[in-house]
């Protein structure tokens, strides 16, 4: 399904169909038009909405379905098949390996990476009643909560932002967590009861970042033009931070079954990466922090990943 009826667009962007995904894709489109005025003509950019398995099946944890890549698999197929020219993703949904013949060409300026605590009965985790239910589909958030409050019960919350907020209002849980980046983009920041500090809940790798994936540009002159347009949107400091976090995740060989968190922050020409891995029940948590030059974020990510592996061992991650 396309949101543009022009028969010959110069560029077709692929996107999930959720309100948040479309807002992110519209941001990418608007940035493209601002950077390349020739793309501002009516119908020059089309948006193709692609339904993913992750969106279609909402009654089971992602781990049972095959992983977070289920939010991008069909979009990647559309890209490699030539149905779309570029794919717009939430970076936290992307696995560390991408489809053959494709590249991550741009990372847009990153939004606030932190998590928002949302509750109608408490102002923070500490004030929730004993045994209260926490609704989340994230093993990271669930483990982090149980690390602080082992008395709480984690229950599955799947669906888009509005769906999760309705479940909370219906009393299916006492609290939930959402990325404040998504709430900001949807104009729902006022629904956040509290924004979690980074030392209270370390974010998901790449949370708050939007990435744009294209074909590698070797197939045609048109693909080369598309890469040139998209590359003009790349935000260097956001890409640097995301690259370090994803290198850590790749070193840990993490999946949606593993509670892994990571956040990189820049200060001048130095980059600091905090990483953590937890057991699913939250009882065990391992942390690592390293600092290195911004010129080699992948090396920093690998160093933090290796430090975490030295603390926990691969058997911990596998279990």
N, C-alpha and C positions, 0 to 999 in steps of 0.2 A: 504494500500500500504506500503510495507516494503522497506527500503533502504539497506537491507542486505538479500542475497539469501540463507544463511546457513539454513539448515532444522531444526537444533536443537540448537539454541542459548541458552546460559546459562541465559541470561537476555534480556528482550525485553522492550525498553523504548518507551513510547507513546508520541507523539508530534503533535502540529498543524503543518500545512504544509507551513507556511509563511517563507520567507528567515530568518527573525529574530528568529522565534521559532526554526528553525532547527540549526542555529548557537548556540543557547542556549543549545539545546539538545546535539549537538556535544561537547560543553564544558563539559557537565555533563559526557558524555561517556569518554572523554579524562581524566577527573579527576578520574573516576572510574578505568581506566586502570593504571594510575599512582599510585593509592593507592593500587590496588589489581592486581598484575602482572598476576595472573591466568586468568584474564578477557581480557588480551591482545592477546590471541590466535585468529587467523582469524575466524570470524563468532561467537565469544563468545558473543558479544553484537549486537543486532539488533535494528533498529529504525523503529517503525510503525507509519506512518503518518495517522492522523485521521482528517477528515474534520468536523469542528464544525459548528453549526448553526450561530454563530457570524461571521464566515468567509464566509459562503454561502450567507447571506443576508446583503448587504452593502448599501442599499438605504434608510434605516430608522434608527432613533436613537435606541441605545440599549434599552433604557427605554421602547420603544414600543414593543420590542421583548421579554422582560422578564428579562433583567438585564445582568450584566457582566458575570454571571455564564454561559452564552451561549458560552463562549470561552473555557469552561472546561467540560461541561456536558457530551458530547459524549466521551471524554477522560476518565472521571471518570467511565462511564459505561463500557468501555473497560477494565478498571482496575478491577472493581468488578466482571466482567464476566470472567476474567482470560485470556483475549486476549493479554493483556500486563502485565508486572510485576511491572512497575513503570511509573509514569506520570511526565513529566517535564513541569512546568508551569512558566509563568511570575506571580510573586506573586501578582501584582496589579490586575490581572484578577480573583483571587480566592476570593470567598465569604467567610465569616467568619465561616460558617459551611461546613463541608466536608461530602462526602458520608459515610454512616454507614459502619464500618469495615475497614476504611482507616485512615491513619495518615500522617501528614507532617513530614517526617523523616529527611530531610536535607534542609538547606538553604545555597546556595553557597555564596562565598564572594560577597558582594553587590557592584555593579557598582555605579557611580555617580548618585544620586537620582534626580538631578535637571532637570528642563525643559529648552529646547532650543527654543528661539524665532528665527523664520526663515522668512525673507522677502527679496524681490528683490528691494524694494523701500524705506525702512526705516531701521534705525539701532537699533530702540527700540520702545516700545509701544508709548512713548511720541511723537515721530516724525511721526507717521502715519497720513495721511490726515484725516480731519474731515469726519465722516461717512464711513470710510474704512471698508471693509469686513474682518473678521477674520474667517478662516476655522478651525473647530475643531469638534470632536465627543465627547469631554469631557465636561460635564456640569461644572466640577470644573474649567477647564481653561476658559471656556466661562464666568462664573460668576466672576472669578478673573479679567479678562480683563475689564468687564463692571463695576466692582467696581472702577477701575482706570480711565476708559475712557467710560462713559455711552453713548457717541455719536457714538461709533463703532457698527457695525452690525455683529452678530455671525451667521455664516452659517455652515451647516453640511458638514464635511469632514470625510468620512469613507474609510477604505481600509488600506493596508499595507503601510510601510514607502515610498516605491517607488511611489505608487499610489498617496499619499498625496503630495509628492514633485512635481509630474507631474501636479497635479491640480493647485498647486501654480504657476508653470511655465506657465500654460495655462491662467493665469489671473483670475481664479475663485475666488481668494481671494487675498488681499494685504499682508497677513501674516498668518502664522500658528505656532503651537507649537508641538514639539515632545520631547520625553524623550531623554536627551543626552546619557543615557545609551544605548539605542537602536542604536543611530547614531554611538557611539563608537564601538559597537559590529559589526556593518555593515561596518565599515571603512569609514563612511560618516560624521565624526565629523566636517569636513571643511564646511559642508553645514549649520552649525549653524551660524546665524548672531550674536547672543548673547546668552550666558548662563545666565539664570535668577538667581539672588541671592535668597536665601531662604526667605528673607524678602520681595522680590518682587513678588514671586509666590511660595507658599508652595506646595510641591509635593503631588501627590496622595499617599495614604497609600501603603507602600511596593514597591514603584517605584524603579526600578533598581535591584530588588532582584529576583533570580531564586529559586524556590522551587521544591522539589522532593517528590511526594506522593506515598505511597505504601499501600498494604493491611496490616492489623494489625499483621500479622505473626502468628496468632493462628491456621490457617488452615492447614499448612504443614511445614515440615522441610525446604523445598525449600523457602517458604516465609520468614522463619526466616533467612536463608542465605542472601536473597535479602535485607532484612532490615539491616543486619549487614554490607553488602557492602555499601549501601546507607548512613547509619549513619556515616560511616567513612569520609564522605564529609562535614558533618555539620560544618559550620563556626559560632562559638559561638557568636561573637559580632554582626554579621549580624542577626542571629536568635533572639538575645535579642532585637535589635531595631525593627525588624519586629513584634515580639510578642507584644511589647508595642503598636505599631501603630494599629495592628489588634484588640487588646483588646479595644482600644478607639473606633474603628469603630463598633465593636460588641455592645458596650454600647450605642452608638448612633443609633444602628439598621439601619445603613446607607445602601443605595443601589446606583445603578448608576443614580437614579433620584435625588440624593441629592448631592449638591456640598460640599464635605468634603475633607479636606486636613490634612496631619499629617506627621511629621518627627521627629524621635528620634535620639539623638546623645549621644555617650558615652564619658565620661571623667574619666578615672580611674575606680573606683567602683561606679560611679554615672551615672545616665541616665536622660537626660532631653528630654521631649516630648513637642513639639509645635503642637497644633491642631487648626483647624478653620472650621467653617461652614458658608455658605453664602446662601442668597436667590438666586433663579435662575437668577433674573435680576441683581444681583450683588449689589443692593442698600444697603443691610444689611449684615454685616459681624461680626461674634463673634469669638473671639480668647481666647485661654487658654494655659498656660504653667505651667508644674509641673516638679519637679525633685525628684528622688527617687533612691534607691539602684538598681544596676544591677541585684541583686539576685531575684527581684520580678517585672519583667517588666509588667506582667498582671495587678498587682495592680496599677501601674503607669498609664497604659492605661485606666483602669476604672476610675481613679481619674480625668484624663483630660476629658474623655467623660462625666462624671457627672458634671464637672465644666462647660462644654459647654452647657449641658442640663439646668443647673441652669440659664445660661444667656439667652438662646433662647427659652426653653420650647419645649416639644414634638410636640406641634401644629405647631411650625415653621418648623420642619423637615417634618411633614406630608404634609404641604402646598407647 
